[in-house]
Amino acid sequence: MDNLLEIKNLTKIYREGGQENKVLDDVSFSAAVGEFIVFVGPSGSGKSTLLNLIALLDGATAGKIIFEGKEILRLRETQKAKLRLNKFGFVFQFDGLLPEFTVLENVNMPALIKGRDKKKRAAALLAGLGMTDLAHKMPPSLSGGEKQRAAIARALINEPRLLLADEPTGNLDAARKIRIFEDFAALAAQGITVLMVTHDTHAAQYAHRCYKIEGGKITRMDLKIH
């Protein structure tokens, strides 16, 4: 498989009051097209910082991020915003669904931001996630797992090549967590590269690779593949 993403010697240092806090320390890895990679670590280990840097929501102290063969850290802000909208999808711990819009409308929202109406695709994405019957429901009526799956559909509406998931199952019970892990594995099988950070080691059973992240460094974990 060809690499979609290459992370080279990525370092992030926060400076405050004369003190340095090295949140990420010389991190390097690559992600192939259609690969599901999980990063497991406790709070404060640098997981979210890693995703924020890859998403170009924060700047690195040192290192390179190469996406589709191009170094992206030094892009102009308008270019970064365009890349996020067109090539990246995001799923967070909190679903972020707008309660005054239906599930279908929420999923279609990022497409409307691009000036396109993709309600048919939104409906197809919900169908693929087993949520056809919920398309016209309002988010407050959904369970936590259903909301998160709607958020996944929303993240996919603009056909991203890279899906970034930050603790997406943090508020779910065990059965709903497994369903989300299975969803991500299925998306990878369709050719979408998925990077997920979590504290839940069970996620590794559904991934192609798993890394432990601690003290700003990553180490490969050898866990049984599902």
C-alpha positions in Angstrom: 0.0 0.0 0.0 1.2 3.5 -0.7 1.7 6.0 2.1 -0.9 8.7 2.4 0.7 10.3 5.5 4.3 10.5 6.7 5.2 12.0 10.1 8.9 12.8 10.5 10.5 13.7 13.8 7.5 15.7 15.0 8.1 17.6 18.2 5.8 20.0 20.1 7.1 22.1 23.0 4.9 24.5 25.0 6.8 27.2 26.8 5.2 28.9 29.8 6.8 31.0 32.6 10.3 30.0 31.5 9.4 26.3 31.6 9.4 23.9 28.7 6.9 21.1 28.4 7.7 18.7 25.6 4.3 17.2 24.7 5.5 15.4 21.6 9.1 14.2 21.4 10.5 13.2 18.0 7.5 11.2 16.8 7.8 9.4 13.4 5.5 7.0 11.6 3.7 6.6 8.3 0.1 5.6 7.4 -0.8 3.8 4.2 -3.9 4.3 2.2 -6.7 2.3 3.8 -4.9 1.7 7.1 -6.5 1.9 10.5 -4.0 3.0 13.1 -4.7 3.4 16.9 -2.7 5.4 19.4 -3.4 4.3 23.0 -2.4 6.4 26.0 -3.6 8.1 29.2 -4.7 11.7 29.5 -1.9 14.1 29.0 0.2 11.6 27.0 0.2 13.8 23.8 -2.5 11.9 21.9 -4.8 14.9 21.2 -1.8 17.1 20.5 -0.6 14.6 17.8 -4.0 14.7 16.1 -4.2 18.5 16.3 -0.8 18.8 14.6 -1.8 16.4 11.8 -5.1 18.3 11.4 -3.1 21.6 11.1 -5.0 23.0 14.1 -1.7 23.8 15.9 1.9 24.4 14.8 4.8 22.0 15.4 8.1 23.0 17.1 10.0 20.8 14.8 9.5 18.0 12.2 7.5 17.4 9.1 4.0 16.3 8.1 3.8 15.0 4.6 0.3 14.3 3.1 -0.1 13.0 -0.4 3.6 13.6 -1.0 3.5 17.3 0.1 4.8 18.9 3.2 1.8 20.6 4.8 2.9 22.3 8.0 4.1 25.4 6.1 0.9 25.9 4.1 -0.9 29.3 4.3 -3.9 29.3 6.7 -6.3 29.4 3.8 -4.7 26.4 2.2 -4.8 24.5 5.5 -8.5 25.3 5.9 -9.2 24.0 2.3 -7.2 20.8 3.0 -9.2 20.2 6.2 -12.5 20.7 4.4 -11.7 18.6 1.3 -9.3 15.9 2.5 -9.8 15.4 6.3 -12.7 14.1 8.3 -13.0 14.6 12.1 -14.8 12.6 14.9 -14.5 13.8 18.4 -15.5 12.5 21.9 -18.5 14.8 21.8 -20.6 14.4 18.7 -21.2 18.1 18.2 -24.5 17.6 16.4 -26.7 20.7 16.2 -29.9 19.9 18.1 -32.2 22.1 15.9 -31.4 20.2 12.7 -32.3 16.6 11.8 -29.7 13.9 11.7 -29.7 14.0 7.9 -29.3 17.8 7.9 -26.4 17.5 10.3 -24.6 15.0 8.1 -25.1 17.2 5.1 -23.8 20.4 6.8 -20.1 20.2 5.8 -21.2 19.7 2.2 -23.3 22.9 2.4 -20.3 24.7 3.7 -18.6 23.8 0.4 -21.6 25.2 -1.5 -23.0 21.7 -2.3 -26.1 19.8 -1.3 -25.3 16.1 -0.8 -28.5 14.9 0.9 -28.5 11.7 -1.3 -24.9 10.9 -0.2 -25.8 11.8 3.4 -28.7 9.4 3.3 -26.5 6.7 1.8 -23.9 7.2 4.5 -26.5 6.8 7.2 -27.8 3.7 5.5 -24.4 2.2 5.5 -24.2 2.8 9.2 -27.6 1.2 9.8 -29.3 4.5 10.6 -31.8 5.0 7.8 -34.7 5.0 10.2 -33.1 7.8 12.2 -32.3 10.2 9.4 -35.2 12.5 10.1 -35.0 12.3 13.9 -33.6 15.2 16.0 -30.2 14.5 17.7 -31.6 14.8 21.3 -33.8 11.7 20.7 -30.7 9.5 19.8 -28.6 7.3 22.0 -25.0 8.2 22.6 -23.9 5.5 20.1 -26.3 6.7 17.5 -25.1 10.2 17.8 -21.5 9.2 17.4 -22.3 7.2 14.3 -24.1 10.2 12.9 -21.0 12.2 13.6 -19.0 9.6 11.6 -21.4 10.0 8.7 -20.9 13.8 8.9 -17.2 13.3 8.8 -17.4 11.3 5.6 -19.8 13.6 3.6 -17.0 15.4 1.7 -15.2 12.1 0.9 -12.1 12.6 3.0 -9.0 10.5 2.4 -8.0 10.8 6.1 -10.3 10.4 9.1 -9.0 11.7 12.5 -10.8 10.4 15.6 -10.1 11.8 19.0 -11.5 9.6 21.8 -14.6 8.9 19.8 -15.9 6.2 22.2 -15.0 7.9 25.4 -18.7 8.3 26.4 -20.0 5.0 25.2 -20.6 1.6 26.8 -18.7 -1.5 25.7 -21.2 -2.7 23.1 -21.4 0.7 21.4 -17.6 1.1 21.5 -17.2 -2.2 19.6 -19.6 -1.1 16.9 -17.6 2.1 16.4 -14.4 0.2 16.2 -16.0 -2.1 13.6 -17.2 0.9 11.6 -13.7 2.4 11.5 -12.2 -1.0 10.3 -14.9 -1.1 7.6 -14.0 2.4 6.5 -10.3 1.5 6.2 -11.3 -1.5 4.1 -13.0 1.0 1.7 -9.7 2.9 1.3 -10.0 5.6 4.0 -7.0 6.0 6.2 -8.1 6.2 9.9 -6.1 7.5 12.8 -7.7 7.2 16.2 -6.4 8.2 19.6 -8.0 6.5 22.7 -7.3 5.3 26.2 -9.2 2.0 25.3 -6.7 -0.8 24.5 -9.5 -2.9 23.0 -9.5 -0.7 19.9 -6.2 -2.2 18.9 -7.9 -5.5 18.1 -9.7 -3.9 15.2 -6.7 -1.9 13.8 -3.9 -2.7 11.4 -1.3 -1.2 13.8 -1.3 0.1 17.4 1.1 2.4 19.1 1.4 3.3 22.8 1.9 7.0 23.3 3.4 8.1 26.6 5.6 11.0 27.6 5.3 12.3 24.1 6.9 9.3 22.5 5.3 6.4 20.6 6.2 2.7 20.7 4.7 -0.1 18.6 2.4 -2.4 20.5 2.1 -6.0 19.5 -1.5 -6.9 20.1 -3.8 -9.6 18.5 -5.5 -8.3 15.4 -9.3 -8.8 15.2 
